[in-house]
Every structure is written in C-alpha cells, then in structure tokens.
Amino acid sequence: MSGSASGGPASVVVEADGGSRGNPGPAAYGAVLKDAVTGAVLAEDGTPIGTATNNVAEYSGLIAGLKLAAEFAPGARIEVRMDSKLVVEQMSGRWQVKHPAMKPLAQEARALAPAGTTYTWVPREQNKHADRLANEAMDGLRNGVTVAGGDDSLVAEVESVRTEAPARGWSDAGASTTLVLLRHGVTPHTVEKRFSGGLASANPSLSEDGRAQVLAAAQWLSPLKDRIGAIVTSPVRRTRESAEIAAGVLGTQVIEEHAFAEMEFGEWDGLTFAEVGERYPAELERWLGSLEEPPPGGESFRAVEKRVLDGLDRLLERYHGEMVLVVSHVTPIKTLVARALEADLGAVYRMELAPASISVVTFFDDGEKGATRGSTRGSMRLFNALPPARDPIATVSTW
C-alpha cells in the first residue's frame, strides 16, 4: 500500500526539538513533518511558549509534531526522531516519567500517538531542521504552522495584508508598501561555498541550476504579476540575471539599486571559509560574530546595514503604497527582514536563506507620501519560502 486511508503518505517522520535560553527561560519548540519515503516536508511548526524549561519545550515540540501528523497525514505510521534522550526513552516506556511537570505532557503525547508509533534518538546534528525552527521562534522570526505545497499559498499570504492591517490598528492597506524579496539562484561559488561579494567581486554568473531555480520562483510569483509595480535589483551580475529571468515571466521593468548589492568581502572574495581560515586566521576570528569588523578591504555588517536602509528609504518614497519585487543577496535581505521585525542587526546570524527563496515584508505608514523607515511599522509576511516543487532540505548543501 503506497498511501494512507486519507490518500496521504503511508508513513511519516516527525522531527521535533525544543529549547530555552535559561532553564527555565524564554522557550520555543520546532517540529517538522516529512514523508518517510520521499523526505518531502509536509508541514512545519515553530512556536514560542513563553518561559519554560528545556524539557517542557522538547515535549511541546513532540506534541506539536504529533498534531501535525494527525492533521496532515491521518492514518500514517509515525516515526518520531528527537535528540532528547529523556523524551525518547520516556515515550518508549524504558524510563519512568517522574517530574510532575512532565507527566501531563507525556500523557498528552501518548494520547496523540497512534498505536505503533516509534521513537528514535538522533544526534543533534541530524535534528537541525527542528532546532532551527525553535530558534527562529525564540528570535521572533516565526510563530505557528507553515504548510508545504499549494500554488496559491504565496498569493494568500501576501493578500492577507489587506485584511489584517486594519484589524491590528495599522493604517489602510493603501498606505502599505510590500517588498517581495527574492534571493538570486546558485552560482558556481554558491555550490563551492565561496565568499561571493558585491560589485567588486569576481562576479560569477548563475549556473544552469541557478537559472532554473529563479525561473521556478518567478513562475510561483506569476499570479501577482498585475500587482508588482517594478523589479528592483542589485546590479551585481547574478542578481541582474535573476531579475531579467523574473522580468521575462512577470513582464515588469527592471531597475537597478546599488544599495542592495551584497556585502563586499575584499581580500576574501572567491575563497572558501577554510581557505580564509588558513590565510587570515586572526582577521577571521575578529570578524566572526562581529557587526563592526570588516574583512580586509571589505565592508562590515554595519556598513551594509546603512546603505541597505538608505535604499529602503528610497524605495518607500518611490513606490509608496505599491508592491515591489526586490532581487538581492543574503546580507541585504536579512537586513531588511531584521528592520521589518525591529530586531537587532545581530539577528542576521540566526537566519538561513536558501538560493532563489522568497521572503515578504510589508511596511505600513500614515498614508503620507514621503514616509521613511523611521515612520513606518514593519511586518514579516513570509520568510525563506520555496516553490512547492522544491524541498528546502534538498537545497541545504547550497546554503
């Protein structure tokens, strides 16, 4: 039998995790539901739970994963994979649940788990997806369930701005400016994990895979073609090529904006991380985790932030009340997302962005043309989304 009674997969894998910053402290969980045969992601959940312990967060992730299975794969056989030895052993019946706070959570999980559910301990390295969702939730980058598939899911998410803005006390949707942020597709440097900067870089072209990725993303955006007023692109070769592919699908004018070029990596451009570590060990150590330290001959994150947010001001002025497709790179896109969330720039270190992925941010203002970032309120609509045919896990090797 190839499928469940509901027509879905016959067997699924639930990957779950949870964590707290402090024990107890601010906590969240992450859960992923996958087709056990194909590995395709069916649904994800990353949700903050307030102040809790690590163990409570881990059990909460398990419960969330079992709920995903019940909703999106009813009748399927379930294997749960977690890096929590405690939860796996307790749910397998080999260890007793002694802590009072754990008992109701274990009971809820057992009630949700169909007969035959199995539990497997995996090393933390093999549970990165669920861990990432939990950390994104703790960072305020996500909250709730995301469902894979559905060609209209992107349109529905963007269109929800119209109905949610007044309900949240924001201005009329006519005074909202929405940026659909598209990262360029892969290049040879992306695949080889080489530093690849902006206009002063070696400037590699898109590979064939990269062109196919961007085309798929543009086709996913095509239902929005009548609403996208312009395509604004970084002038770097790989983004310009990506923008031209998108323009061919959307029939929209391409305009260059230098502010959205990638960070300049100076002397590191074209090198792998390992090569930089060998040749520039002291400089790399100072750069890692720093917002102020530039690579030799390059830019710091703070310098990039200034020019990106200056470019945002120009976009909010020129395209006030419109929707714009912005084709850019990892660092500028993360910077714009951090601004929409009013998060510290350090949040860029806690975001993952796949090639040719789509993120959506909206800025609301008082309706007066000429608003700048200082007078707007941001909202993240979507982050790191891929067309339904692409599995996010399959692209992890090119991040």
Buried (B, 14 or more C-beta within 10 A) or exposed (E): EEBBEEEBBBBBBBBBBBBBEEEBBBBBBBBBBBBBEEEBBBBBBBBBBEEBBBBBBBBBBBBBBBBBBBEBBEBBBBBBBBBBEBBBBBBBEEEEBEBEEBEEBBEBBBEBBEEEBEBEBEEEEEBBBBBBBBBBBBBBBBEEBBBBEEEEBBBEBBBEBEEBBEEEEBBEBEBBBBBBBBBBBBBBBBBEEBBBBBEBBBBBEBBEBBBBBBBBBBBBBBBBBEBBBBBBBBBBBBBBBBBBBBBEBBEBEBBBBEBBBBBBBBBBBBBBEEEBBEEBEEBBEBBEEBBEBBBEEBBBBEBBBBBBBEBBBEBBEBBBBBBBBBBBBBBBBBBBBBBBBEBEBEBBEBBBBBBBBBBBBBBBBEEEEEBBBEEBBBBBBBBBBBBBEBBBBEBEEBB
